């Protein structure tokens, strides 16, 4: 149940917004003495290097395309309306509307928001939402969906395997590397055993700690088994996963038959080599091999 990989999709959703920093509104231009040729050339060379490093010109309107672009100097804002888009090869962005607010260190977008980040190894992250906001000073932000819709996050790795997550809202803190998915969370990821589906009311991923927490009606299921509990924890640093609350239930089918086990707590290593059930353990198993055994004729 390695939920870590999908929650990283939120990071890709935020990185582009981090690049979209506005600059202060310039006051009246003050004439300056002409610079010496060498000094002027050095300054120009430094400016070119900075521009190449950030790939963002002094005003966002220079790279962000839209049907309408309005600058409000008194508010230190840039407003983009209609077919808003940006693409520098590594980061791409689309929306119906976007607003840059330098005074609040904030960039917001709404209406068909789409974000994409492509890595050098060929992997990429995508996000689909109805609205988004990012504060590039605090490095905090969110993606949200309108009622009846969901935020969709997609991670495609260098091997072209795709993990997809859905939620009503995604919030993140890039400084602390914490990502939170809320409201009807659903994660789908491929495994050697088939498609694994994780669901919960809320999912929290702490990237620095390789720690994931599913809360509220949490469930992890694949083609053979299902784990249900109030809370499911994946702790990569401790190589442990465990479930508790509302009497965790494990049920499914193996080569031996159909089974179901309930306990106060279920724990395991992350490879599934060792599984421990604690507290009022109860269960049953229906096995065709046992039912068809000759020993049953004696009873």
C-alpha positions in Angstrom: 0.0 0.0 0.0 2.6 2.5 -1.1 0.4 5.6 -1.3 3.5 7.8 -1.4 3.9 7.9 -5.2 0.5 9.4 -6.0 0.5 12.1 -3.5 3.7 13.5 -5.1 1.4 14.5 -8.0 0.3 17.5 -5.9 3.9 18.7 -6.0 3.9 18.9 -9.8 0.7 20.9 -9.6 2.4 23.5 -7.5 5.8 23.9 -9.0 4.6 25.9 -12.0 2.8 28.4 -9.7 6.1 28.8 -7.8 7.6 30.0 -11.1 4.9 32.6 -11.7 6.2 35.4 -9.5 5.3 38.9 -10.4 7.7 41.8 -9.8 7.1 45.1 -8.1 5.3 47.9 -10.1 8.0 50.3 -11.3 7.7 54.0 -10.4 8.6 56.9 -12.7 11.8 56.3 -14.6 14.8 58.2 -13.2 17.5 59.1 -15.8 20.8 57.5 -14.9 24.3 58.5 -16.2 25.5 56.4 -19.2 27.4 53.4 -18.1 30.9 52.6 -19.4 30.9 50.0 -22.2 32.4 47.3 -20.1 30.1 47.9 -17.2 27.1 48.0 -19.4 28.1 44.8 -21.1 28.6 43.1 -17.7 25.2 44.2 -16.4 23.5 43.0 -19.6 25.3 39.6 -19.4 24.1 39.3 -15.7 20.6 40.2 -16.7 20.6 37.6 -19.5 21.8 34.9 -17.1 19.2 35.7 -14.5 16.5 35.7 -17.2 17.6 32.3 -18.5 17.7 30.8 -15.1 14.2 31.9 -14.1 12.7 31.8 -17.6 10.2 34.5 -16.3 10.4 38.0 -17.7 9.7 41.1 -15.6 6.0 40.9 -16.3 3.9 37.7 -16.6 2.1 39.0 -19.6 5.2 38.5 -21.6 4.8 34.7 -21.4 1.3 34.0 -20.3 -1.1 34.0 -23.2 -4.8 35.1 -22.9 -7.6 36.9 -24.7 -7.4 39.8 -22.3 -4.5 41.1 -20.1 -5.0 44.0 -17.7 -2.4 45.5 -15.3 -3.6 47.3 -12.1 -0.5 49.1 -11.0 -2.1 50.6 -7.9 -3.1 47.1 -6.7 0.0 45.4 -8.1 -2.1 42.9 -10.0 -2.1 41.3 -13.4 -5.4 39.8 -14.6 -5.7 37.3 -17.4 -9.1 36.4 -18.9 -10.0 33.9 -21.6 -7.9 31.0 -22.9 -5.2 31.6 -20.4 -2.1 29.5 -21.1 1.6 29.2 -20.4 4.2 26.6 -21.6 7.9 26.7 -21.4 8.5 23.0 -22.2 8.9 21.8 -18.6 5.8 23.5 -17.2 2.4 24.1 -18.8 -0.7 25.7 -17.5 -4.2 26.5 -18.8 -7.3 28.1 -17.3 -10.2 30.4 -18.1 -9.0 33.1 -15.7 -5.9 33.9 -13.7 -4.9 36.6 -11.3 -1.4 37.6 -10.1 -1.4 39.5 -6.8 2.1 40.7 -5.9 1.1 42.4 -2.7 -0.2 39.1 -1.4 2.6 37.0 -3.0 -0.3 35.1 -4.6 -1.3 33.5 -7.9 -4.8 32.2 -8.5 -6.6 30.5 -11.3 -10.1 29.2 -12.0 -12.2 27.6 -14.7 -10.8 24.4 -16.4 -7.5 24.6 -14.6 -4.9 22.2 -16.0 -1.2 22.0 -14.9 1.6 19.8 -16.1 5.2 19.3 -15.1 7.6 17.2 -17.1 10.8 15.8 -15.6 14.1 15.1 -17.4 13.6 11.3 -17.1 10.3 11.5 -19.0 8.0 11.2 -16.1 5.4 13.9 -15.6 2.7 15.2 -13.3 -0.7 16.5 -14.2 -3.5 18.2 -12.3 -7.1 19.1 -13.3 -9.2 21.4 -11.1 -11.8 24.0 -11.1 -9.7 26.5 -9.2 -6.2 26.8 -7.7 -4.2 29.2 -5.6 -0.5 29.4 -4.5 1.3 31.7 -2.2 5.0 31.8 -3.4 6.1 33.5 -0.1 4.7 30.8 2.3 4.9 28.1 -0.4 1.4 27.0 0.5 -1.6 26.5 -1.8 -4.6 24.4 -2.9 -6.5 22.9 -5.8 -10.3 22.5 -5.5 -13.3 21.3 -7.4 -16.8 22.6 -7.7 -19.7 20.6 -6.2 -20.1 17.4 -8.2 -16.6 17.5 -9.6 -13.3 16.3 -8.4 -9.7 17.3 -8.5 -7.7 14.8 -10.6 -4.0 14.2 -10.1 -2.0 12.0 -12.4 1.6 10.8 -12.1 3.2 8.9 -15.0 6.7 7.6 -14.2 9.6 7.0 -16.5 8.3 3.5 -17.2 5.0 4.9 -18.3 3.1 3.5 -15.4 0.3 5.8 -14.2 -1.1 6.5 -10.7 -4.2 8.6 -10.5 -5.8 10.3 -7.5 -9.2 12.0 -7.1 -10.4 14.4 -4.3 -12.6 17.3 -3.7 -9.7 19.5 -2.5 -5.9 19.2 -2.4 -3.8 21.5 -0.2 -0.1 21.5 0.1 2.9 23.1 1.9 6.0 22.9 -0.2 8.2 24.2 2.6 7.2 21.3 4.9 6.5 19.0 2.0 3.1 18.0 3.3 0.2 17.2 0.9 -3.4 16.7 2.0 -6.3 15.3 -0.1 -9.8 15.7 1.2 -13.4 14.7 0.4 -14.0 11.4 -1.3 -10.4 10.6 -1.8 -9.6 7.8 -4.3 -6.2 6.6 -5.4 -5.7 4.1 -8.2 -2.3 2.5 -8.8 -1.0 -0.6 -10.7 0.7 -3.4 -8.8 2.0 -6.8 -9.8 -1.2 -8.3 -8.4 -3.4 -5.9 -10.4 -5.0 -2.5 -9.8 -4.9 -1.3 -6.2 -7.6 1.2 -5.1 -7.3 3.3 -1.9 -10.2 5.3 -0.6 -10.8 7.5 2.4 -12.3 10.8 3.6 -8.9 12.3 3.9 -5.3 11.4 2.9 -2.2 13.1 4.3 1.3 12.5 2.8 4.5 13.8 4.5 7.1 13.5 1.8 10.2 14.2 4.0 9.1 11.3 6.3 7.8 9.0 3.6 4.6 8.8 5.7 1.0 8.5 4.5 -2.2 8.5 6.5 -5.7 7.5 5.3 -8.5 8.6 7.6 -12.3 8.1 7.7 -13.7 4.9 6.2 -10.3 4.0 4.8 -10.1 1.1 2.5 -7.3 -0.6 0.4 -8.3 -3.2 -2.1 -6.9 -5.2 -5.0 -8.0 -8.2 -7.0 -7.7 -10.6 -4.1 -8.1 -8.9 -0.8 -9.6 -5.8 0.9 -8.6 -4.1 4.1 -11.2 -1.8 5.8 -10.6 0.4 8.9 -11.2 3.8 10.2 -7.5 4.6 9.8 -4.7 3.1 7.6 -1.1 4.2 8.1 1.9 3.7 5.7 5.2 4.4 7.5 8.1 4.1 5.0 10.8 5.1 7.5 9.7 2.3 9.9 8.9 -0.2 7.1 5.5 -0.7 8.6 1.8 -0.4 7.7 -1.0 -0.7 10.1 -4.8 -0.2 10.4 -7.0 0.5 13.4 -10.3 2.0 14.4 -13.8 0.5 13.8 -12.4 -3.0 14.1 -10.3 -3.4 11.0 -11.6 -6.1 8.6 -9.5 -8.1 6.1 -11.3 -10.2 3.6 -10.7 -11.8 0.2 -9.8 -14.9 -1.7 -6.6 -17.0 -1.8 -5.7 -20.3 -3.4 -7.0 -22.0 -0.3 -10.4 -20.3 -0.4 -12.4 -17.3 0.8 -11.6 -15.7 4.1 -12.5 -12.8 6.5 -10.6 -11.8 9.6 -11.5 -9.0 12.1 -9.3 -7.6 14.9 -8.7 -4.5 16.9 -5.5 -3.8 14.9 -3.8 -5.1 11.8 -0.1 -4.4 11.2 2.4 -5.6 8.6 5.8 -4.8 7.0 5.4 -2.9 3.8 6.3 -5.9 1.7 3.5 -7.9 3.2 5.8 -10.7 4.4 4.6 -10.5 8.0 1.1 -9.7 9.0 0.0 -9.4 12.7 -3.5 -9.2 14.0 -4.1 -8.0 17.6 -7.1 -7.8 19.9 -10.2 -10.0 19.8 -9.2 -11.7 16.6 -12.1 -13.5 14.9 -12.4 -15.0 11.4 -13.6 -17.7 9.1 -12.4 -19.4 5.9 -14.3 -21.3 3.3 -12.1 -23.7 1.5 -13.2 -26.1 -1.3 -10.3 -28.3 -0.5 -11.5 -28.7 3.1 -15.1 -29.2 2.0 -14.2 -31.9 -0.5 -11.8 -33.7 1.9 -12.6 -37.4 2.6 -12.4 -36.7 6.3 -15.8 -34.9 6.1 -17.5 -38.3 5.2 -16.8 -39.4 8.8 -19.1 -36.7 10.2 
